Amino acid sequence: HRDLHSFPTRRSSDLQCLTDGVQKQQQADQPTASRVFVLHGKGGCGKTQIGAKFARDMAPLFNGNVLWFNAEKWMTMARSIQQLLLDHPGITNQKTEDLGIIFRKIVEHFAIVRKEPCLIVLDNAVNVNPAGPNDNDKVDIRAMYSVTLPPGAIRPVILMTSRDGAWPSLMVQPVYVPQYNSDEAMKFMHKALPRECQDDAIIKQIIEEHQHLPLRLTQAAATIREKVRSSQRHDAEADQYTARDYLQAILANKESPDLLSDPAFIRHHDGGYGQTTDQTWKTTFDTIAESQHGALAMTILQRLAYMDSMNIQTKWFAELTGGSTTYELQDSRISRKFRTDKFYKEAIDLLMNYDIVTNERGNLKIHRVVQEVVRIDVEASGKENDVLWQTLQMFEPAVENENGESGDACCLSHIVSIWGYGSYYAEFIQLAIPIMRKVLNLFHVSGRFLEGVSFASKVWEDIQTKIKTRTLNTDTSGAHLWVRLEQGALFHALGRHNEAVDIYDELVTKHAYELTDGHPLVAQVKHNLAALFDEKGEYAQAMNKIGRAHV
């Protein structure tokens, strides 16, 4: 599955513990229950990386049937399921927003129809029972892992990664992922740091400051390595950068407010990631900003913070430097030409050098903790609305090309993420409405009906909320009503005809006063209604609608 992570991990003891647990359960006499494990621990301790390494290592034992789902939110889970069904259309044609039902069909496809073993990974699962499908709601994860099967079915193994360790079901076997112990941390740092920085006393202090957490130590080592290389490259005669310099910077930054201790951060994560606090990120970000192309790198990082954490195409950032424009610089001594697209690539390379992102064949990945830290910083600066709008604008060419043709569906997960944060701001919604119509159409033409229906419902709900509070202006162009029309079309495509008819009727009755005479939306609504009734075989009503649409 394309959501499968590929980050490296050195936690062999945790992997062995998980492997032993799976093998033990395979021998247990539980004929109908799925075998469920949860890797749990603090944010940044390496749960996802261990899960990914386990999935790769174990894939041959499951005949390659490894399914990776992002279970952080309802929309991310829906996106993973939708992509699986698009890649393998024979699994189920179930048309519903109930992810539990669809997930059961997926399990039954492997366990009963194909009678093959299957490993299912639910990454970043949260132990809650949500109210319903909404971009900000969590997945009802218990409906996923409590699937029961008839005798003779090949039971899947379900692996969850989660910050939560207290799961109420006896079906769930917890595997705790701790921070590095002192020996593990020291071995990691010795291997990661250049030979100029092998001072055990200093390394020990850095480890303590970073609370033995793998993500932090990885970040620290990357910052030290890059600073050492930079100092050697630019001034060979000056004192070279050392691990002691990094430690001093960390200690100095402890005097400033801790981003990860911010109440907003802790509120959003219920104390999960918020428990892991230090100034690793501020030290790294300050160092990046001072580097060549550092300002551009930080601009890119701010946009990355509001996007999906995976499958980020580097080409989307080309517009930050004018695409591939060639400029000529002249002074009294030199005249030269250069391409600006080199700048954004070098800025991304800078982020990679500091282990902020990884890059695999042009697709970037960024850790969710890093995204959260950057978002808090942007919000504190008072620039969040501007950053969100600029990030959304970056995707407009990907949504619809110059000829008005539908664009690249790979951008949809990022736009959903951006809207989730931007919908707080009425100004953002006002500017984004025309783009949202095109986005929902792209969901439609790319066959992503399940995600599209949920996202359209959220967009319309957010628009209505701002209209009711009189913070959003609507005009006679009816731009926001085109969003509602696209929502109806998505319900229609999903086979939920009654909801689609209700939306179409609402547009030509309740919202009629918002439309000018001869508004094209009215004719489009009638055309869609005619197509829907014709599809149902209700030809008389279809002809009536078609006739009225051409009046």
ZAMAR-340208 format. One record per residue (C-alpha): x, y, z; residue in one letter. Coordinates in steps of 0.5 Angstrom, whole numbers, padded with zeros to 4 digits, always signed. Layout:
# ZAMAR-340208
XYZa ...
//
This chain:
# ZAMAR-340208
+0000+0000+0000h +0003+0007-0002r +0002+0010+0005d +0007+0005+0008l +0013+0008+0011h +0020+0007+0010s +0024+0011+0016f +0030+0007+0018p +0030+0004+0025t +0035+0001+0030r +0030-0001+0036r +0032-0009+0035s +0029-0010+0042s +0023-0007+0041d +0022-0011+0034l +0024-0018+0037q +0019-0017+0043c +0013-0015+0037l +0015-0021+0033t +0015-0026+0039d +0008-0023+0041g +0005-0025+0034v +0008-0032+0034q +0005-0033+0040k -0001-0031+0038q -0001-0035+0032q -0001-0041+0036q -0006-0039+0041a -0013-0042+0040d -0018-0036+0038q -0021-0038+0032p -0025-0032+0031t -0022-0026+0034a -0017-0022+0030s -0010-0022+0033r -0009-0014+0035v -0002-0011+0038f -0001-0004+0040v +0006+0000+0040l +0005+0005+0045h +0009+0011+0048g +0011+0018+0048k +0011+0022+0042g +0018+0022+0038g +0020+0015+0041c +0020+0011+0034g +0013+0008+0034k +0011+0009+0027t +0018+0007+0025q +0018+0001+0029i +0011-0001+0026g +0014+0000+0019a +0020-0004+0020k +0016-0010+0023f +0011-0009+0017a +0017-0009+0012r +0020-0015+0015d +0014-0019+0016m +0011-0018+0009a +0013-0025+0006p +0010-0028+0012l +0003-0025+0010f +0004-0026+0002n +0005-0019+0001g -0001-0017+0004n +0001-0011+0008v -0005-0006+0009l -0002+0001+0012w -0008+0006+0014f -0007+0013+0017n -0012+0013+0023a -0011+0019+0026e -0017+0022+0024k -0024+0020+0020w -0021+0024+0014m -0014+0021+0014t -0017+0014+0015m -0022+0015+0009a -0017+0017+0005r -0013+0011+0006s -0019+0006+0005i -0021+0010-0001q -0014+0009-0004q -0014+0002-0003l -0021+0001-0006l -0018+0005-0012l -0012+0001-0013d -0016-0006-0012h -0023-0005-0014p -0025-0012-0013g -0025-0012-0005i -0032-0009-0004t -0037-0004-0008n -0040-0002-0001q -0042+0005-0002k -0043+0008+0005t -0039+0013+0010e -0039+0008+0015d -0032+0006+0016l -0033+0000+0020g -0037-0003+0015i -0032-0002+0009i -0026-0004+0014f -0030-0011+0016r -0031-0012+0008k -0023-0011+0007i -0022-0016+0013v -0027-0021+0010e -0024-0020+0003h -0017-0023+0005f -0020-0028+0011a -0026-0031+0007i -0026-0030+0000v -0018-0030-0001r -0017-0034+0005k -0010-0031+0006e -0006-0028+0012p -0006-0021+0012c -0002-0015+0016l -0006-0009+0018i -0003-0003+0021v -0007+0003+0024l -0002+0008+0025d -0003+0014+0030n -0009+0011+0033a -0013+0014+0038v -0017+0010+0044n -0024+0014+0043v -0031+0013+0041n -0032+0019+0036p -0039+0023+0035a -0039+0022+0027g -0035+0023+0021p -0032+0030+0021n -0025+0032+0019d -0023+0033+0026n -0026+0027+0029d -0023+0021+0031k -0024+0014+0028v -0028+0009+0032d -0022+0005+0032i -0026-0001+0037r -0030-0002+0031a -0024-0004+0027m -0020-0008+0031y -0026-0012+0034s -0028-0015+0027v -0030-0023+0029t -0030-0028+0023l -0033-0035+0022p -0029-0041+0023p -0024-0043+0018g -0023-0036+0016a -0015-0034+0016i -0015-0028+0022r -0011-0022+0020p -0006-0019+0025v -0008-0012+0027i -0002-0007+0029l -0004+0000+0032m +0001+0005+0034t -0001+0010+0039s +0000+0015+0044r -0005+0011+0048d -0003+0005+0052g -0010+0004+0056a -0014+0000+0051w -0020-0003+0055p -0021-0010+0051s -0017-0016+0052l -0016-0017+0045m -0011-0012+0045v -0004-0014+0047q +0000-0008+0049p +0008-0007+0047v +0011-0001+0050y +0016+0003+0046v +0021+0007+0051p +0026+0012+0050q +0033+0010+0049y +0036+0008+0055n +0043+0011+0057s +0047+0006+0053d +0043+0006+0047e +0043+0013+0047a +0050+0014+0047m +0051+0008+0042k +0046+0012+0037f +0050+0019+0038m +0057+0016+0037h +0055+0013+0031k +0051+0019+0028a +0056+0025+0030l +0063+0026+0027p +0069+0024+0030r +0070+0031+0032e +0065+0031+0037c +0066+0025+0041q +0066+0028+0048d +0062+0023+0052d +0061+0028+0058a +0058+0033+0053i +0054+0028+0049i +0051+0025+0056k +0049+0032+0057q +0045+0033+0051i +0042+0026+0052i +0039+0028+0058e +0037+0035+0056e +0033+0031+0050h +0030+0026+0055q +0033+0020+0051h +0028+0021+0046l +0030+0018+0039p +0027+0024+0035l +0030+0029+0039r +0037+0026+0039l +0036+0025+0031t +0035+0032+0030q +0041+0034+0035a +0046+0030+0031a +0043+0032+0025a +0044+0040+0027t +0051+0038+0030i +0053+0035+0023r +0051+0040+0019e +0054+0046+0023k +0061+0042+0023v +0061+0041+0016r +0059+0049+0015s +0064+0051+0019s +0069+0047+0016q +0067+0049+0009r +0067+0057+0010h +0073+0058+0015d +0078+0053+0016a +0082+0057+0020e +0077+0059+0026a +0075+0055+0031d +0071+0049+0029q +0064+0048+0031y +0063+0042+0037t +0058+0039+0041a +0059+0043+0046r +0057+0049+0042d +0050+0046+0041y +0049+0044+0048l +0051+0052+0050q +0045+0054+0045a +0040+0049+0048i +0042+0051+0055l +0041+0058+0052a +0034+0057+0049n +0031+0054+0055k +0031+0061+0058e +0026+0063+0052s +0018+0060+0052p +0018+0053+0050d +0014+0052+0044l +0012+0045+0046l +0009+0047+0053s +0005+0052+0049d -0002+0051+0052p -0005+0050+0045a +0000+0045+0044f -0002+0041+0050i -0010+0042+0049r -0010+0039+0042h -0006+0033+0044h -0009+0032+0051d -0002+0032+0054g +0001+0027+0049g +0006+0030+0045y +0006+0036+0050g +0010+0032+0055q +0016+0032+0051t +0019+0039+0052t +0025+0042+0050d +0028+0047+0045q +0031+0042+0040t +0027+0045+0035w +0028+0053+0036k +0036+0051+0036t +0035+0048+0029t +0030+0053+0026f +0035+0058+0028d +0041+0055+0025t +0037+0054+0019i +0035+0061+0018a +0042+0063+0019e +0044+0059+0013s +0044+0060+0005q +0037+0060+0003h +0035+0059+0010g +0029+0064+0009a +0027+0060+0003l +0027+0054+0007a +0023+0056+0013m +0018+0059+0008t +0017+0052+0005i +0017+0049+0013l +0012+0054+0014q +0008+0051+0009r +0009+0044+0010l +0007+0045+0017a -0001+0045+0015y +0000+0040+0009m -0001+0032+0010d +0005+0029+0013s +0007+0025+0007m +0007+0024+0000n +0009+0032-0001i +0012+0033-0008q +0018+0038-0008t +0015+0041-0015k +0010+0044-0012w +0014+0049-0008f +0017+0051-0015a +0013+0057-0015e +0016+0060-0009l +0022+0062-0014t +0019+0063-0020g +0019+0056-0023g +0025+0056-0028s +0026+0063-0029t +0033+0065-0032t +0036+0071-0029y +0042+0075-0031e +0046+0079-0025l +0051+0084-0027q +0056+0088-0023d +0063+0091-0025s +0067+0084-0025r +0062+0079-0027i +0056+0077-0031s +0052+0071-0030r +0046+0067-0031k +0042+0062-0026f +0036+0059-0026r +0032+0060-0020t +0029+0053-0019d +0035+0051-0016k +0034+0055-0010f +0028+0052-0008y +0031+0045-0009k +0037+0047-0005e +0032+0050+0001a +0029+0043+0001i +0036+0040+0001d +0038+0044+0007l +0031+0042+0011l +0034+0035+0009m +0041+0036+0012n +0038+0038+0018y +0033+0031+0018d +0027+0036+0018i +0024+0032+0012v +0026+0026+0008t +0026+0026+0001n +0024+0019-0003e +0024+0020-0011r +0021+0027-0010g +0016+0026-0005n +0018+0029+0002l +0015+0027+0009k +0015+0030+0015i +0014+0028+0023h +0008+0030+0026r +0011+0033+0032v +0015+0038+0028v +0009+0040+0024q +0006+0042+0030e +0012+0046+0033v +0012+0050+0027v +0004+0051+0027r +0005+0054+0034i +0010+0058+0032d +0007+0061+0026v +0000+0062+0030e +0004+0066+0035a +0007+0071+0030s +0000+0073+0028g +0001+0070+0021k -0003+0064+0020e -0008+0066+0016n -0003+0069+0011d +0001+0062+0011v -0005+0058+0010l -0008+0062+0004w -0001+0062+0001q +0000+0055+0002t -0007+0053-0001l -0006+0058-0007q +0000+0054-0008m -0004+0048-0010f -0009+0052-0015e -0005+0050-0021p -0005+0043-0019a -0013+0043-0018v -0014+0045-0025e -0010+0047-0031n -0009+0052-0035e -0014+0049-0040n -0020+0048-0035g -0018+0041-0034e -0018+0037-0028s -0011+0036-0024g -0007+0032-0020d -0011+0028-0015a -0005+0027-0011c -0006+0035-0008c -0013+0033-0005l -0010+0030+0002s -0006+0037+0003h -0012+0041+0001i -0016+0038+0006v -0011+0039+0011s -0010+0046+0010i -0018+0047+0010w -0018+0044+0017g -0014+0049+0020y -0016+0055+0015g -0023+0054+0016s -0022+0058+0023y -0021+0064+0019y -0027+0068+0016a -0022+0071+0011e -0019+0065+0009f -0026+0062+0007i -0028+0068+0003q -0022+0067-0001l -0022+0060-0002a -0029+0058-0004i -0028+0059-0011p -0022+0054-0011i -0026+0049-0006m -0031+0048-0012r -0026+0046-0016k -0023+0041-0011v -0029+0038-0010l -0030+0037-0017n -0023+0034-0017l -0025+0029-0012f -0031+0027-0016h -0027+0026-0023v -0022+0022-0019s -0027+0017-0016g -0025+0019-0009r -0033+0019-0007f -0032+0017+0000l -0027+0022+0002e -0031+0028-0003g -0037+0027+0001v -0034+0028+0008s -0030+0034+0006f -0036+0037+0002a -0040+0036+0008s -0035+0040+0012k -0033+0045+0008v -0041+0047+0007w -0042+0047+0015e -0036+0051+0016d -0039+0056+0011i -0046+0056+0014q -0043+0057+0021t -0039+0064+0018k -0045+0066+0015i -0049+0065+0021k -0044+0069+0025t -0044+0075+0020r -0037+0074+0019t -0037+0072+0011l -0040+0076+0006n -0044+0072+0000t -0046+0076-0006d -0050+0075-0013t -0045+0070-0016s -0047+0065-0011g -0040+0062-0011a -0041+0058-0004h -0047+0055-0007l -0043+0052-0013w -0040+0048-0007v -0046+0046-0005r -0048+0043-0012l -0041+0039-0012e -0043+0036-0005q -0050+0034-0008g -0046+0031-0014a -0041+0027-0010l -0047+0024-0006f -0050+0022-0013h -0044+0019-0015a -0044+0015-0008l -0051+0012-0009g -0054+0016-0004r -0059+0019-0008h -0064+0022-0003n -0059+0026+0000e -0057+0029-0007a -0064+0030-0009v -0065+0034-0002d -0059+0038-0004i -0061+0040-0011y -0068+0042-0009d -0065+0046-0003e -0061+0050-0008l -0067+0052-0013v -0072+0053-0007t -0069+0056+0000k -0063+0059-0004h -0067+0062-0010a -0066+0069-0007y -0059+0069-0007e -0059+0067-0015l -0060+0072-0021t -0065+0071-0026d -0062+0066-0031g -0056+0064-0026h -0052+0058-0029p -0053+0054-0023l -0060+0053-0023v -0060+0050-0030a -0054+0046-0028q -0058+0043-0022v -0064+0041-0026k -0059+0038-0031h -0056+0034-0025n -0063+0032-0022l -0065+0030-0029a -0059+0025-0030a -0061+0022-0023l -0068+0021-0024f -0066+0018-0031d -0061+0013-0028e -0066+0011-0023k -0071+0009-0029g -0076+0015-0027e -0076+0017-0034y -0082+0022-0033a -0079+0026-0028q -0072+0026-0032a -0076+0029-0038m -0079+0034-0034n -0073+0036-0031k -0069+0037-0037i -0075+0041-0041g -0075+0046-0035r -0067+0046-0035a -0067+0049-0042h -0073+0054-0041v 
//
